[in-house]
Amino acid sequence: MQAWNDHPTLLGSPNLPPLGGESEDLKDDLLPVRPRFFIPRLQDKPQDPIMDTLRIEQEARTSRLEQLPPELVNLAEMQAQIIVGDSPKEDPDAFWQHAAKAEVRVQSQIRSWDSLRPSYSQVVSPGPFLSEQSDGTFAAARYYVNPRLEDPSLHVLHVSMRQLFASIQNVLVGNSSSLYRWDALSETFSLPFVEGKTTVIVVDGKDETLMNSYVQRFLTIGSLLRRLDIYAAGLRRRPVMESRSVHSFAHGLATCVENIRLQLSRFPEPTSAHPSFKPSALFLGHEGVEQVLGAIASLCTRSLDLKPSDYPPFASQPNLLLSTIYTALNTHFVKSSPHVVRATLAYIFSMASNDYFQTLSRSVGYQRKFTTNHANTTFKPPELEARDEDDRENNESDSDDDAEEFPSFISSDVAETLTRARKSLKLLSTAQPDHPLLRESLSRREISWFWTADEVATVWEKGGLDQQLSKSTGDTERPASPADSVTSDTSSNPDADVLRQFDVFSLEPGSHTDPSAEARSALQSFLATFPEYLPSLTPTLTHLSNVVLSPLVTHCTAVSGALISLLLSPDSHLHLHSHLVLLRSYLLLTLPAFTMRLQAALFSDSDDWNFEGSTVRAMAKSMHGKGRTTPGGSSSQWAVGLGLGLAERDSWPPGGSDLSYYLRTVIVDSLGSLFRHADDDSLDLSDQTKEGQSRIFVEAEFRLGFAIRDLPVGSGRERWLNPSSIEALDFLFMDYKPPPPLDVIITPDVLSKYQRAFSFILRLLRVQNALAALFRMTRESPLFPTLAAANKLLLRFRFSVQSFIYAVASHVPDVAVRGNVDPFLARLTPDMFTDVFELADAHSDMMDDVLSACLLRSSQKVAGDALRGCMEVGLELCILAGERRRGRIEEYAAIPLLEGLHASFEEKMGTLIKALREQVEKMSASSHLPLEYTHLAAGTAGKRMPTGGASSLHHLLVKLDPGFDQQKTSALFHPV
């Protein structure tokens, strides 16, 4: 300050005088305000502005260096010497070339101690904000504002960017590095523990939070890659006998993982001089890889959000595995995930599906493994062996086709078609092993996934039908191929195969490529050609799967059609129409010759209750009408209506060789008449057709037979053991053993329906014969000679029961049986049914209608019980009359019984008619037709219509209650 005061002049002016009136006490309180610069006087000599400017700059530079610490000045001089030493001195033009190529940088004007270091970037900041400054400046500011607290549980490790990226380079390919180690327990890459402390890395010059977020993507990629490696290795260690789809899935997964690892291995060198080493670009460039690995890991349940202990078990079933992959792929298509994600999952799905498609194709005969002799090769389905009929008697089942589950991309309709085609193929190979469809055809396209629009359009235009499929029934040859020539050479030289295995050693070096390289090449080609979107013809995976499976579905339809054509061909001994005629004739008793002989064997309408020794002689007497014996005989109750000798044994049900032989004779004799009738109708048929029908009737002798059921347990057993009961003959049933292909249509369930109808008809025949015996007992002398009223009641009761029985007896064969069976037989043409299983369902439905028309369904319990109760009352009336005829009961004791039976019959008839009315009116209301036309509801114009089940009960109701039709007509023409 003294220097400023001593200066004589300041801008040519003297010092300011003191203010007037100042006291001495305040004189030194404030210093005088003086200027902090001065302009020296110009010397009185000529001036040189250029030299003065240079001198002033030099003095200013020297003054700034004097104000800095000496060590910093030394560092700056050393840096300047390095820069000057690197500059070219030999070539003067090199200096200007270097200046032209150098980037023009605007110097930063920030003055701080950090800006004095040589490594400080002198480039001006893009903005005034601190976050827009360089990484080092920003990190220093953050550390200054928010310094790290000392934590004894943390081990801080300072690393450079070069060290960090060197570790990332190893982690990306799934290997441990100097910074990050693989933890086998958590299956993740993490920083190691140092002396029990958690390690935290701090990158020099970088923000810690940002770097942790930056590094996390690369750690995620490395951890997922390592997890998928372990997962694929585990799949490859699974048993060889396991599903081939599992190994195909493992191969596709390993190929994708290896291809990703190959891409990640091209990570640039961690130097700033490398042209592609830009941290932000590297971070963004690995986003797609992270998405692909995340999608694959999610598919394999190896995401980072799952701990190894939480991994779900692997589902090795092909249907579950493929369904999981398909669901994941479909989800990514719906979400419009990146193209590389969808393409990679589609490749894995295609690889995993190939073996399943081959197995599926072989199971339906679409594709098979060829043998040497192609011309004579026929397909034999897997797990199919020739079955004897004894095996069928032991109820040995086939493979569980119905229990198999299909992947989710196979719709329920296609799954049903495939299941039925498998069964049809087995039946076709059993029925006709040399059928043309069972031979190979090279024109069939291999079933596999395709994704491009051209492939979809090709299959779409062809409709999924191979060119030779329509010719497969007549063309069994195929064009020659190189494989055929190889095969022929092999067949001529047995050692050719052995020698060909050593051809690999004759190849040039490098010509035998690595299989993994070929797989990666196929994957890269697949990814390059995979479309951005699905074709317009198949906008969703569901549509695409239907097109992919369309050739297989077409082949399955052809197989099913071939089988049904064979079973409906009159030239074959498997002619279904002829077999159903046998069932109708015998199990439904529509053949008069068989019905007459069976009645002669089991029933009797004679009023003679005596038994003459042998059952055969008694049956012969019943047939030929021999003379009666004198009254007397057995003291047991007379089972009216049963054949002579059946009820005279010590136990019931009857048995013995006489009865078995006679029942067998009944079948053989009636078959002769049926065969002669068939010969008369086949005069205009071909020899092959005659031969097929002849074989059917010849085999019918051992396919048809009577059998005895086991006695029921519990209630109802005593009625089976009582010959006077209406259920006395329920122990007897008739069985039919269809040939092996027809057992799909004539199933045990359907045969049980035939047998229920057979038992009902036997009961009806028993009551008919009992009523005929009652008529004979009452035509000569009255059973109540002293009671005229009782006798009149008996005659009136007999008439009512006989009218009821004959109404039912005319309804069952004409309306219930023939009214449903004959139209069904007329429909047996190949164009009416798609496969034998649809035909089997129609056959079962037809028998349901027969049972419904006979009131034998469980849903008709009220009407059915009333019908069978009326029949039982009629039989009890005949038994009461028989006891009165034999004199085993007095007149006065029989009158209450007669009146009770009559009242019961009237009550049950009323219940039956009421139940029939309700069912008929219900059918009329649902079909919106008049009652008399209810049976036309399901009819088809131009064809014979079946009478139906419940809809045919109108006929029975009109016969039982003639006034019902008159009341309906009166109400129609005379409404109230």
URGI-V551239 format. One record per helix or strand. SS is the DSSP state (helix for helix, strand for strand). FROM is the first residue (numbers start at 1). TO is the last residue. If there is no record, write none. Layout:
SS;FROM;TO / SS;FROM;TO
This chain:
helix;2;6 / strand;10;10 / strand;13;13 / helix;49;67 / helix;70;86 / helix;92;101 / strand;107;107 / helix;113;116 / strand;123;123 / helix;130;132 / helix;135;145 / strand;154;159 / helix;161;172 / strand;180;183 / strand;188;191 / strand;194;194 / strand;197;203 / helix;208;236 / helix;244;264 / helix;279;285 / helix;287;299 / helix;308;310 / helix;318;334 / helix;339;363 / helix;389;393 / helix;412;431 / helix;436;438 / helix;453;462 / helix;482;492 / helix;496;500 / helix;503;506 / helix;515;529 / helix;536;538 / helix;541;548 / helix;550;567 / helix;576;586 / helix;592;602 / strand;603;603 / helix;615;624 / strand;642;642 / helix;657;681 / helix;687;703 / strand;704;708 / helix;717;720 / strand;732;736 / helix;740;744 / helix;748;779 / helix;788;826 / helix;830;832 / helix;836;853 / helix;858;885 / helix;891;927 / helix;931;936 / helix;950;960 / helix;962;973
